[in-house]
Amino acid sequence: MGEKLLQHKHCRNCGKAVNIDDKYCNDRCHDEHFAMLRKKRNQLYLLMILAMGLMAITVLLGM
Ligand SMILES: [Zn+2]
């Protein structure tokens, strides 16, 4: 058990201990994590577009 504790990682999605070679405890966690990353990225894009729109409006109003 000591060896197992020394060489393990945590699932990137649920945090469960997984084999050192694995990133996720199962395929579902892998899919869920990627879906979450995609969602986060989309939110970031949306925020950037909103910020740019706000900046454009500010510049247009300033003219
Ligand atoms: Zn997991």
N, CA, C, O and the ligand as a Tripos MOL2 file, in Angstrom:
@<TRIPOS>MOLECULE
protein
  253   251    64     0     0
PROTEIN
NO_CHARGES

@<TRIPOS>ATOM
      1 N           0.8410   -1.2080    0.0000 N.3       1 MET1
      2 CA          0.0000    0.0000    0.0000 C.3       1 MET1
      3 C           0.8770    1.2590    0.0000 C.2       1 MET1
      4 O           0.5170    2.2660   -0.6100 O.2       1 MET1
      5 N           2.0180    1.2010    0.6790 N.am      2 GLY2
      6 CA          2.9090    2.3510    0.7230 C.3       2 GLY2
      7 C           3.3600    2.7650   -0.6580 C.2       2 GLY2
      8 O           3.4070    3.9530   -0.9760 O.2       2 GLY2
      9 N           3.6920    1.7810   -1.4800 N.am      3 GLU3
     10 CA          4.1380    2.0740   -2.8490 C.3       3 GLU3
     11 C           3.0380    2.7550   -3.6420 C.2       3 GLU3
     12 O           3.2760    3.7050   -4.3880 O.2       3 GLU3
     13 N           1.8380    2.2480   -3.4630 N.am      4 LYS4
     14 CA          0.7080    2.7870   -4.2040 C.3       4 LYS4
     15 C           0.4770    4.2500   -3.8340 C.2       4 LYS4
     16 O           0.1390    5.0700   -4.6870 O.2       4 LYS4
     17 N           0.6610    4.5650   -2.5680 N.am      5 LEU5
     18 CA          0.4470    5.9310   -2.1040 C.3       5 LEU5
     19 C           1.5220    6.8650   -2.6480 C.2       5 LEU5
     20 O           1.2560    8.0310   -2.9400 O.2       5 LEU5
     21 N           2.7470    6.3380   -2.7820 N.am      6 LEU6
     22 CA          3.8360    7.1610   -3.2780 C.3       6 LEU6
     23 C           3.6350    7.4890   -4.7520 C.2       6 LEU6
     24 O           3.8970    8.6110   -5.1850 O.2       6 LEU6
     25 N           3.1610    6.4920   -5.5350 N.am      7 GLN7
     26 CA          3.0650    6.6890   -6.9730 C.3       7 GLN7
     27 C           1.6160    6.7320   -7.4160 C.2       7 GLN7
     28 O           1.0770    5.7540   -7.9340 O.2       7 GLN7
     29 N           1.0060    7.8630   -7.2080 N.am      8 HIS8
     30 CA         -0.3360    7.9990   -7.7520 C.3       8 HIS8
     31 C          -0.6010    9.4600   -8.0710 C.2       8 HIS8
     32 O           0.0310   10.3640   -7.5240 O.2       8 HIS8
     33 N          -1.5370    9.6600   -8.9560 N.am      9 LYS9
     34 CA         -1.9650   11.0060   -9.3130 C.3       9 LYS9
     35 C          -3.4370   11.1230   -9.0010 C.2       9 LYS9
     36 O          -4.0770   10.1750   -8.5460 O.2       9 LYS9
     37 N          -3.9540   12.2920   -9.2520 N.am     10 HIS10
     38 CA         -5.3840   12.4680   -9.0100 C.3      10 HIS10
     39 C          -6.0970   12.7370  -10.3190 C.2      10 HIS10
     40 O          -5.5980   13.4420  -11.1960 O.2      10 HIS10
     41 N          -7.2580   12.1630  -10.4200 N.am     11 CYS11
     42 CA         -8.0930   12.3620  -11.5940 C.3      11 CYS11
     43 C          -8.3190   13.8630  -11.7850 C.2      11 CYS11
     44 O          -8.6460   14.5760  -10.8360 O.2      11 CYS11
     45 N          -8.1420   14.3280  -13.0090 N.am     12 ARG12
     46 CA         -8.2660   15.7670  -13.2610 C.3      12 ARG12
     47 C          -9.6970   16.2510  -13.1520 C.2      12 ARG12
     48 O          -9.9530   17.4510  -13.0530 O.2      12 ARG12
     49 N         -10.6160   15.3230  -13.1700 N.am     13 ASN13
     50 CA        -12.0100   15.7240  -13.1080 C.3      13 ASN13
     51 C         -12.5850   15.6180  -11.7030 C.2      13 ASN13
     52 O         -13.1570   16.5810  -11.1920 O.2      13 ASN13
     53 N         -12.4360   14.4550  -11.0740 N.am     14 CYS14
     54 CA        -13.0800   14.2590   -9.7800 C.3      14 CYS14
     55 C         -12.0910   14.2100   -8.6300 C.2      14 CYS14
     56 O         -12.5090   14.2000   -7.4730 O.2      14 CYS14
     57 N         -10.7740   14.1780   -8.9120 N.am     15 GLY15
     58 CA         -9.7920   14.2150   -7.8380 C.3      15 GLY15
     59 C          -9.5100   12.8770   -7.1890 C.2      15 GLY15
     60 O          -8.7370   12.8030   -6.2340 O.2      15 GLY15
     61 N         -10.1260   11.8170   -7.6910 N.am     16 LYS16
     62 CA         -9.8860   10.4840   -7.1640 C.3      16 LYS16
     63 C          -8.4680   10.0520   -7.4930 C.2      16 LYS16
     64 O          -7.9420   10.4300   -8.5400 O.2      16 LYS16
     65 N          -7.8390    9.2730   -6.6320 N.am     17 ALA17
     66 CA         -6.4820    8.7830   -6.8860 C.3      17 ALA17
     67 C          -6.4980    7.8240   -8.0650 C.2      17 ALA17
     68 O          -7.3010    6.8930   -8.1150 O.2      17 ALA17
     69 N          -5.5970    8.0670   -9.0150 N.am     18 VAL18
     70 CA         -5.5080    7.1940  -10.1920 C.3      18 VAL18
     71 C          -4.0730    6.7510  -10.3960 C.2      18 VAL18
     72 O          -3.1560    7.2720   -9.7610 O.2      18 VAL18
     73 N          -3.8830    5.7970  -11.2750 N.am     19 ASN19
     74 CA         -2.5570    5.3090  -11.6340 C.3      19 ASN19
     75 C          -1.6830    6.4590  -12.1310 C.2      19 ASN19
     76 O          -2.1890    7.4060  -12.7340 O.2      19 ASN19
     77 N          -0.3870    6.3830  -11.8850 N.am     20 ILE20
     78 CA          0.5370    7.4520  -12.2740 C.3      20 ILE20
     79 C           0.5070    7.7230  -13.7910 C.2      20 ILE20
     80 O           0.8040    8.8330  -14.2320 O.2      20 ILE20
     81 N           0.1520    6.7170  -14.5660 N.am     21 ASP21
     82 CA          0.1130    6.8820  -16.0270 C.3      21 ASP21
     83 C          -1.2120    7.4530  -16.5220 C.2      21 ASP21
     84 O          -1.3270    7.8710  -17.6740 O.2      21 ASP21
     85 N          -2.2020    7.4670  -15.6450 N.am     22 ASP22
     86 CA         -3.5250    7.9350  -16.0580 C.3      22 ASP22
     87 C          -3.7690    9.3760  -15.6350 C.2      22 ASP22
     88 O          -3.2040    9.8570  -14.6530 O.2      22 ASP22
     89 N          -4.6070   10.0430  -16.3840 N.am     23 LYS23
     90 CA         -4.9930   11.4000  -16.0170 C.3      23 LYS23
     91 C          -6.4000   11.4360  -15.4580 C.2      23 LYS23
     92 O          -6.7690   12.3550  -14.7270 O.2      23 LYS23
     93 N          -7.1730   10.4370  -15.8070 N.am     24 TYR24
     94 CA         -8.5510   10.3680  -15.3460 C.3      24 TYR24
     95 C          -8.8530    8.9720  -14.8390 C.2      24 TYR24
     96 O          -8.2060    8.0090  -15.2490 O.2      24 TYR24
     97 N          -9.8270    8.8530  -13.9530 N.am     25 CYS25
     98 CA        -10.1380    7.5440  -13.4020 C.3      25 CYS25
     99 C         -10.9370    6.7100  -14.4000 C.2      25 CYS25
    100 O         -10.8700    5.4820  -14.3590 O.2      25 CYS25
    101 N         -11.6840    7.3440  -15.2850 N.am     26 ASN26
    102 CA        -12.3610    6.5770  -16.3330 C.3      26 ASN26
    103 C         -12.7000    7.4930  -17.5170 C.2      26 ASN26
    104 O         -12.4680    8.7010  -17.4750 O.2      26 ASN26
    105 N         -13.2460    6.8940  -18.5530 N.am     27 ASP27
    106 CA        -13.5230    7.6540  -19.7780 C.3      27 ASP27
    107 C         -14.5380    8.7570  -19.5610 C.2      27 ASP27
    108 O         -14.4760    9.8110  -20.1940 O.2      27 ASP27
    109 N         -15.4690    8.5050  -18.6650 N.am     28 ARG28
    110 CA        -16.5080    9.5070  -18.4230 C.3      28 ARG28
    111 C         -15.9180   10.7760  -17.8310 C.2      28 ARG28
    112 O         -16.3060   11.8860  -18.1940 O.2      28 ARG28
    113 N         -14.9700   10.5950  -16.9110 N.am     29 CYS29
    114 CA        -14.3160   11.7520  -16.3090 C.3      29 CYS29
    115 C         -13.5250   12.5000  -17.3720 C.2      29 CYS29
    116 O         -13.4820   13.7310  -17.3680 O.2      29 CYS29
    117 N         -12.9080   11.7740  -18.2670 N.am     30 HIS30
    118 CA        -12.1570   12.3850  -19.3640 C.3      30 HIS30
    119 C         -13.0880   13.2530  -20.2040 C.2      30 HIS30
    120 O         -12.7800   14.4070  -20.5000 O.2      30 HIS30
    121 N         -14.2210   12.6880  -20.5810 N.am     31 ASP31
    122 CA        -15.1910   13.4280  -21.3990 C.3      31 ASP31
    123 C         -15.7460   14.6320  -20.6400 C.2      31 ASP31
    124 O         -15.8860   15.7230  -21.1930 O.2      31 ASP31
    125 N         -16.0560   14.4120  -19.3690 N.am     32 GLU32
    126 CA        -16.6160   15.5000  -18.5640 C.3      32 GLU32
    127 C         -15.6300   16.6550  -18.4260 C.2      32 GLU32
    128 O         -16.0040   17.8250  -18.5120 O.2      32 GLU32
    129 N         -14.3680   16.3030  -18.2100 N.am     33 HIS33
    130 CA        -13.3520   17.3420  -18.0320 C.3      33 HIS33
    131 C         -13.2000   18.1680  -19.3070 C.2      33 HIS33
    132 O         -13.0770   19.3920  -19.2570 O.2      33 HIS33
    133 N         -13.2110   17.4800  -20.4530 N.am     34 PHE34
    134 CA        -13.0570   18.1990  -21.7180 C.3      34 PHE34
    135 C         -14.2680   19.0650  -22.0160 C.2      34 PHE34
    136 O         -14.1390   20.1670  -22.5490 O.2      34 PHE34
    137 N         -15.4370   18.5650  -21.6710 N.am     35 ALA35
    138 CA        -16.6510   19.3570  -21.8620 C.3      35 ALA35
    139 C         -16.5910   20.6060  -21.0000 C.2      35 ALA35
    140 O         -17.0040   21.6840  -21.4270 O.2      35 ALA35
    141 N         -16.0720   20.4580  -19.7760 N.am     36 MET36
    142 CA        -15.9470   21.5860  -18.8500 C.3      36 MET36
    143 C         -14.9410   22.6020  -19.3850 C.2      36 MET36
    144 O         -15.1780   23.8080  -19.3250 O.2      36 MET36
    145 N         -13.8090   22.1080  -19.9130 N.am     37 LEU37
    146 CA        -12.7940   23.0060  -20.4610 C.3      37 LEU37
    147 C         -13.3490   23.7880  -21.6490 C.2      37 LEU37
    148 O         -13.0940   24.9830  -21.7970 O.2      37 LEU37
    149 N         -14.1150   23.0900  -22.4950 N.am     38 ARG38
    150 CA        -14.6940   23.7240  -23.6720 C.3      38 ARG38
    151 C         -15.6540   24.8350  -23.2380 C.2      38 ARG38
    152 O         -15.6720   25.9260  -23.8090 O.2      38 ARG38
    153 N         -16.4460   24.5260  -22.2160 N.am     39 LYS39
    154 CA        -17.4100   25.4950  -21.7150 C.3      39 LYS39
    155 C         -16.6860   26.7270  -21.1710 C.2      39 LYS39
    156 O         -17.0800   27.8620  -21.4410 O.2      39 LYS39
    157 N         -15.6260   26.4870  -20.4020 N.am     40 LYS40
    158 CA        -14.8460   27.5850  -19.8280 C.3      40 LYS40
    159 C         -14.2550   28.4530  -20.9250 C.2      40 LYS40
    160 O         -14.2670   29.6800  -20.8290 O.2      40 LYS40
    161 N         -13.7260   27.8030  -21.9880 N.am     41 ARG41
    162 CA        -13.1120   28.5390  -23.0850 C.3      41 ARG41
    163 C         -14.1530   29.3870  -23.8010 C.2      41 ARG41
    164 O         -13.8970   30.5360  -24.1600 O.2      41 ARG41
    165 N         -15.3220   28.8080  -24.0020 N.am     42 ASN42
    166 CA        -16.4000   29.5550  -24.6520 C.3      42 ASN42
    167 C         -16.7950   30.7690  -23.8190 C.2      42 ASN42
    168 O         -17.0670   31.8410  -24.3620 O.2      42 ASN42
    169 N         -16.8270   30.5950  -22.4880 N.am     43 GLN43
    170 CA        -17.1700   31.7130  -21.6090 C.3      43 GLN43
    171 C         -16.1230   32.8110  -21.7080 C.2      43 GLN43
    172 O         -16.4450   33.9980  -21.6700 O.2      43 GLN43
    173 N         -14.8480   32.3940  -21.8370 N.am     44 LEU44
    174 CA        -13.7580   33.3530  -21.9490 C.3      44 LEU44
    175 C         -13.8850   34.1480  -23.2480 C.2      44 LEU44
    176 O         -13.7100   35.3660  -23.2610 O.2      44 LEU44
    177 N         -14.1940   33.4380  -24.3450 N.am     45 TYR45
    178 CA        -14.3830   34.1200  -25.6400 C.3      45 TYR45
    179 C         -15.5170   35.1300  -25.5540 C.2      45 TYR45
    180 O         -15.4150   36.2570  -26.0380 O.2      45 TYR45
    181 N         -16.5980   34.6940  -24.9250 N.am     46 LEU46
    182 CA        -17.7720   35.5560  -24.7890 C.3      46 LEU46
    183 C         -17.4120   36.8210  -24.0100 C.2      46 LEU46
    184 O         -17.8160   37.9270  -24.3700 O.2      46 LEU46
    185 N         -16.6470   36.6340  -22.9410 N.am     47 LEU47
    186 CA        -16.2140   37.7560  -22.1060 C.3      47 LEU47
    187 C         -15.3400   38.7130  -22.9050 C.2      47 LEU47
    188 O         -15.4680   39.9320  -22.7910 O.2      47 LEU47
    189 N         -14.4440   38.1430  -23.7210 N.am     48 MET48
    190 CA        -13.5520   38.9630  -24.5350 C.3      48 MET48
    191 C         -14.3360   39.7720  -25.5560 C.2      48 MET48
    192 O         -14.0660   40.9540  -25.7690 O.2      48 MET48
    193 N         -15.3120   39.1190  -26.1860 N.am     49 ILE49
    194 CA        -16.1430   39.7970  -27.1790 C.3      49 ILE49
    195 C         -16.9290   40.9300  -26.5230 C.2      49 ILE49
    196 O         -17.0490   42.0240  -27.0740 O.2      49 ILE49
    197 N         -17.4670   40.6410  -25.3220 N.am     50 LEU50
    198 CA        -18.2030   41.6650  -24.5810 C.3      50 LEU50
    199 C         -17.3060   42.8460  -24.2370 C.2      50 LEU50
    200 O         -17.7100   43.9990  -24.3860 O.2      50 LEU50
    201 N         -16.0840   42.5600  -23.7760 N.am     51 ALA51
    202 CA        -15.1440   43.6160  -23.4050 C.3      51 ALA51
    203 C         -14.7940   44.4640  -24.6170 C.2      51 ALA51
    204 O         -14.7200   45.6900  -24.5330 O.2      51 ALA51
    205 N         -14.5780   43.7890  -25.7550 N.am     52 MET52
    206 CA        -14.2350   44.5220  -26.9790 C.3      52 MET52
    207 C         -15.4100   45.3720  -27.4450 C.2      52 MET52
    208 O         -15.2200   46.4930  -27.9170 O.2      52 MET52
    209 N         -16.6130   44.8460  -27.3130 N.am     53 GLY53
    210 CA        -17.8040   45.5880  -27.6840 C.3      53 GLY53
    211 C         -17.9580   46.8290  -26.8200 C.2      53 GLY53
    212 O         -18.2870   47.9110  -27.3060 O.2      53 GLY53
    213 N         -17.7140   46.6490  -25.5290 N.am     54 LEU54
    214 CA        -17.8040   47.7530  -24.5810 C.3      54 LEU54
    215 C         -16.7730   48.8260  -24.9060 C.2      54 LEU54
    216 O         -17.0510   50.0230  -24.8340 O.2      54 LEU54
    217 N         -15.5650   48.3650  -25.2700 N.am     55 MET55
    218 CA        -14.4960   49.2920  -25.6200 C.3      55 MET55
    219 C         -14.8650   50.0630  -26.8880 C.2      55 MET55
    220 O         -14.6440   51.2710  -26.9810 O.2      55 MET55
    221 N         -15.4220   49.3530  -27.8520 N.am     56 ALA56
    222 CA        -15.8180   49.9860  -29.1070 C.3      56 ALA56
    223 C         -16.8720   51.0570  -28.8540 C.2      56 ALA56
    224 O         -16.8220   52.1510  -29.4160 O.2      56 ALA56
    225 N         -17.8230   50.7130  -27.9960 N.am     57 ILE57
    226 CA        -18.8910   51.6700  -27.6720 C.3      57 ILE57
    227 C         -18.3110   52.8940  -26.9870 C.2      57 ILE57
    228 O         -18.6820   54.0250  -27.3020 O.2      57 ILE57
    229 N         -17.3890   52.6630  -26.0380 N.am     58 THR58
    230 CA        -16.7500   53.7670  -25.3350 C.3      58 THR58
    231 C         -16.0100   54.6840  -26.2940 C.2      58 THR58
    232 O         -16.1040   55.9070  -26.1970 O.2      58 THR58
    233 N         -15.2730   54.0840  -27.2180 N.am     59 VAL59
    234 CA        -14.5250   54.8660  -28.2020 C.3      59 VAL59
    235 C         -15.4760   55.6460  -29.1070 C.2      59 VAL59
    236 O         -15.2500   56.8190  -29.4050 O.2      59 VAL59
    237 N         -16.5410   54.9740  -29.5370 N.am     60 LEU60
    238 CA        -17.5210   55.6330  -30.4230 C.3      60 LEU60
    239 C         -18.2060   56.7870  -29.7050 C.2      60 LEU60
    240 O         -18.4450   57.8330  -30.3090 O.2      60 LEU60
    241 N         -18.5230   56.6140  -28.4320 N.am     61 LEU61
    242 CA        -19.1800   57.6640  -27.6760 C.3      61 LEU61
    243 C         -18.2490   58.8250  -27.4090 C.2      61 LEU61
    244 O         -18.6790   59.9720  -27.2860 O.2      61 LEU61
    245 N         -16.9470   58.5100  -27.3180 N.am     62 GLY62
    246 CA        -15.9660   59.5430  -27.0370 C.3      62 GLY62
    247 C         -15.7020   60.4180  -28.2330 C.2      62 GLY62
    248 O         -15.1820   61.5240  -28.0860 O.2      62 GLY62
    249 N         -16.0440   59.9530  -29.4090 N.am     63 MET63
    250 CA        -15.7480   60.7340  -30.6140 C.3      63 MET63
    251 C         -16.7810   61.8210  -30.8820 C.2      63 MET63
    252 O         -16.6630   62.5570  -31.8610 O.2      63 MET63
    253 ZN        -12.5740   10.8550  -12.0940 Zn       64 ZN64
@<TRIPOS>BOND
     1     1     2 1
     2     2     3 1
     3     3     4 2
     4     3     5 am
     5     5     6 1
     6     6     7 1
     7     7     8 2
     8     7     9 am
     9     9    10 1
    10    10    11 1
    11    11    12 2
    12    11    13 am
    13    13    14 1
    14    14    15 1
    15    15    16 2
    16    15    17 am
    17    17    18 1
    18    18    19 1
    19    19    20 2
    20    19    21 am
    21    21    22 1
    22    22    23 1
    23    23    24 2
    24    23    25 am
    25    25    26 1
    26    26    27 1
    27    27    28 2
    28    27    29 am
    29    29    30 1
    30    30    31 1
    31    31    32 2
    32    31    33 am
    33    33    34 1
    34    34    35 1
    35    35    36 2
    36    35    37 am
    37    37    38 1
    38    38    39 1
    39    39    40 2
    40    39    41 am
    41    41    42 1
    42    42    43 1
    43    43    44 2
    44    43    45 am
    45    45    46 1
    46    46    47 1
    47    47    48 2
    48    47    49 am
    49    49    50 1
    50    50    51 1
    51    51    52 2
    52    51    53 am
    53    53    54 1
    54    54    55 1
    55    55    56 2
    56    55    57 am
    57    57    58 1
    58    58    59 1
    59    59    60 2
    60    59    61 am
    61    61    62 1
    62    62    63 1
    63    63    64 2
    64    63    65 am
    65    65    66 1
    66    66    67 1
    67    67    68 2
    68    67    69 am
    69    69    70 1
    70    70    71 1
    71    71    72 2
    72    71    73 am
    73    73    74 1
    74    74    75 1
    75    75    76 2
    76    75    77 am
    77    77    78 1
    78    78    79 1
    79    79    80 2
    80    79    81 am
    81    81    82 1
    82    82    83 1
    83    83    84 2
    84    83    85 am
    85    85    86 1
    86    86    87 1
    87    87    88 2
    88    87    89 am
    89    89    90 1
    90    90    91 1
    91    91    92 2
    92    91    93 am
    93    93    94 1
    94    94    95 1
    95    95    96 2
    96    95    97 am
    97    97    98 1
    98    98    99 1
    99    99   100 2
   100    99   101 am
   101   101   102 1
   102   102   103 1
   103   103   104 2
   104   103   105 am
   105   105   106 1
   106   106   107 1
   107   107   108 2
   108   107   109 am
   109   109   110 1
   110   110   111 1
   111   111   112 2
   112   111   113 am
   113   113   114 1
   114   114   115 1
   115   115   116 2
   116   115   117 am
   117   117   118 1
   118   118   119 1
   119   119   120 2
   120   119   121 am
   121   121   122 1
   122   122   123 1
   123   123   124 2
   124   123   125 am
   125   125   126 1
   126   126   127 1
   127   127   128 2
   128   127   129 am
   129   129   130 1
   130   130   131 1
   131   131   132 2
   132   131   133 am
   133   133   134 1
   134   134   135 1
   135   135   136 2
   136   135   137 am
   137   137   138 1
   138   138   139 1
   139   139   140 2
   140   139   141 am
   141   141   142 1
   142   142   143 1
   143   143   144 2
   144   143   145 am
   145   145   146 1
   146   146   147 1
   147   147   148 2
   148   147   149 am
   149   149   150 1
   150   150   151 1
   151   151   152 2
   152   151   153 am
   153   153   154 1
   154   154   155 1
   155   155   156 2
   156   155   157 am
   157   157   158 1
   158   158   159 1
   159   159   160 2
   160   159   161 am
   161   161   162 1
   162   162   163 1
   163   163   164 2
   164   163   165 am
   165   165   166 1
   166   166   167 1
   167   167   168 2
   168   167   169 am
   169   169   170 1
   170   170   171 1
   171   171   172 2
   172   171   173 am
   173   173   174 1
   174   174   175 1
   175   175   176 2
   176   175   177 am
   177   177   178 1
   178   178   179 1
   179   179   180 2
   180   179   181 am
   181   181   182 1
   182   182   183 1
   183   183   184 2
   184   183   185 am
   185   185   186 1
   186   186   187 1
   187   187   188 2
   188   187   189 am
   189   189   190 1
   190   190   191 1
   191   191   192 2
   192   191   193 am
   193   193   194 1
   194   194   195 1
   195   195   196 2
   196   195   197 am
   197   197   198 1
   198   198   199 1
   199   199   200 2
   200   199   201 am
   201   201   202 1
   202   202   203 1
   203   203   204 2
   204   203   205 am
   205   205   206 1
   206   206   207 1
   207   207   208 2
   208   207   209 am
   209   209   210 1
   210   210   211 1
   211   211   212 2
   212   211   213 am
   213   213   214 1
   214   214   215 1
   215   215   216 2
   216   215   217 am
   217   217   218 1
   218   218   219 1
   219   219   220 2
   220   219   221 am
   221   221   222 1
   222   222   223 1
   223   223   224 2
   224   223   225 am
   225   225   226 1
   226   226   227 1
   227   227   228 2
   228   227   229 am
   229   229   230 1
   230   230   231 1
   231   231   232 2
   232   231   233 am
   233   233   234 1
   234   234   235 1
   235   235   236 2
   236   235   237 am
   237   237   238 1
   238   238   239 1
   239   239   240 2
   240   239   241 am
   241   241   242 1
   242   242   243 1
   243   243   244 2
   244   243   245 am
   245   245   246 1
   246   246   247 1
   247   247   248 2
   248   247   249 am
   249   249   250 1
   250   250   251 1
   251   251   252 2
@<TRIPOS>SUBSTRUCTURE
     1 MET1         2 RESIDUE 1 A MET
     2 GLY2         6 RESIDUE 1 A GLY
     3 GLU3        10 RESIDUE 1 A GLU
     4 LYS4        14 RESIDUE 1 A LYS
     5 LEU5        18 RESIDUE 1 A LEU
     6 LEU6        22 RESIDUE 1 A LEU
     7 GLN7        26 RESIDUE 1 A GLN
     8 HIS8        30 RESIDUE 1 A HIS
     9 LYS9        34 RESIDUE 1 A LYS
    10 HIS10       38 RESIDUE 1 A HIS
    11 CYS11       42 RESIDUE 1 A CYS
    12 ARG12       46 RESIDUE 1 A ARG
    13 ASN13       50 RESIDUE 1 A ASN
    14 CYS14       54 RESIDUE 1 A CYS
    15 GLY15       58 RESIDUE 1 A GLY
    16 LYS16       62 RESIDUE 1 A LYS
    17 ALA17       66 RESIDUE 1 A ALA
    18 VAL18       70 RESIDUE 1 A VAL
    19 ASN19       74 RESIDUE 1 A ASN
    20 ILE20       78 RESIDUE 1 A ILE
    21 ASP21       82 RESIDUE 1 A ASP
    22 ASP22       86 RESIDUE 1 A ASP
    23 LYS23       90 RESIDUE 1 A LYS
    24 TYR24       94 RESIDUE 1 A TYR
    25 CYS25       98 RESIDUE 1 A CYS
    26 ASN26      102 RESIDUE 1 A ASN
    27 ASP27      106 RESIDUE 1 A ASP
    28 ARG28      110 RESIDUE 1 A ARG
    29 CYS29      114 RESIDUE 1 A CYS
    30 HIS30      118 RESIDUE 1 A HIS
    31 ASP31      122 RESIDUE 1 A ASP
    32 GLU32      126 RESIDUE 1 A GLU
    33 HIS33      130 RESIDUE 1 A HIS
    34 PHE34      134 RESIDUE 1 A PHE
    35 ALA35      138 RESIDUE 1 A ALA
    36 MET36      142 RESIDUE 1 A MET
    37 LEU37      146 RESIDUE 1 A LEU
    38 ARG38      150 RESIDUE 1 A ARG
    39 LYS39      154 RESIDUE 1 A LYS
    40 LYS40      158 RESIDUE 1 A LYS
    41 ARG41      162 RESIDUE 1 A ARG
    42 ASN42      166 RESIDUE 1 A ASN
    43 GLN43      170 RESIDUE 1 A GLN
    44 LEU44      174 RESIDUE 1 A LEU
    45 TYR45      178 RESIDUE 1 A TYR
    46 LEU46      182 RESIDUE 1 A LEU
    47 LEU47      186 RESIDUE 1 A LEU
    48 MET48      190 RESIDUE 1 A MET
    49 ILE49      194 RESIDUE 1 A ILE
    50 LEU50      198 RESIDUE 1 A LEU
    51 ALA51      202 RESIDUE 1 A ALA
    52 MET52      206 RESIDUE 1 A MET
    53 GLY53      210 RESIDUE 1 A GLY
    54 LEU54      214 RESIDUE 1 A LEU
    55 MET55      218 RESIDUE 1 A MET
    56 ALA56      222 RESIDUE 1 A ALA
    57 ILE57      226 RESIDUE 1 A ILE
    58 THR58      230 RESIDUE 1 A THR
    59 VAL59      234 RESIDUE 1 A VAL
    60 LEU60      238 RESIDUE 1 A LEU
    61 LEU61      242 RESIDUE 1 A LEU
    62 GLY62      246 RESIDUE 1 A GLY
    63 MET63      250 RESIDUE 1 A MET
    64 ZN64       253 GROUP 0 **** ****
